[in-house]
Amino acid sequence: MAGPVARTSPRRRRGQRRTIVTDGPHPIDVHVGSRIRLQRIVHGLTQSDLANRVGVSFQSVQKYERGENRVSASRLHEFAQALSVGEQYFFDGITHDAPARRMRMPTASEGRDLQRQLTAVLSIEDRRLRSLIIQLLKVLTELSAGRLETE
């Protein structure tokens, strides 16, 4: 008599692979894509600008940012170089305990506002004040995600 059968996802039977059609983009791909988009906005680049730096079409950048296309290791390295970050940056915030949450993508106008606000913060000459503002933003982010203990 055989032992108990391991259960798989209710959507798939044993041996079936995850597909974007039935399962949607993988949460890790969505997370990596959101980090690409965030850095693109921080650097003030359009999708076309980033596409030219990496050597892909702007439509490909759109799909990478939404997690619809997976980013290969070599392409991730190209994005890291184009955006002046380490490859690990794209995985920051992912824990083994919890699945990656889908971050709401800003609209085009929100992206422009975010870029203006970030430029304003980075233009503050007082390093201590600039650091305190960035630290405050981190705390507010953690509070909104429910990761910080409140009294």
Sequence and secondary structure as in RCSB ss.txt:
>XXXX:A:sequence
MAGPVARTSPRRRRGQRRTIVTDGPHPIDVHVGSRIRLQRIVHGLTQSDLANRVGVSFQSVQKYERGENRVSASR
LHEFAQALSVGEQYFFDGITHDAPARRMRMPTASEGRDLQRQLTAVLSIEDRRLRSLIIQLLKVLTELSAGRLET
E
>XXXX:A:secstr
         TTS TT    HHHH S HHHHHHHHHHHHHHHHTT  HHHHHHHHTS HHHHHHHHHTSS   HHH
HHHHHHHHT  GGGGGTT  SSS         HHHHHHHHHHHHHHHT   HHHHHHHHHHHHHHHHHHTT S  
 
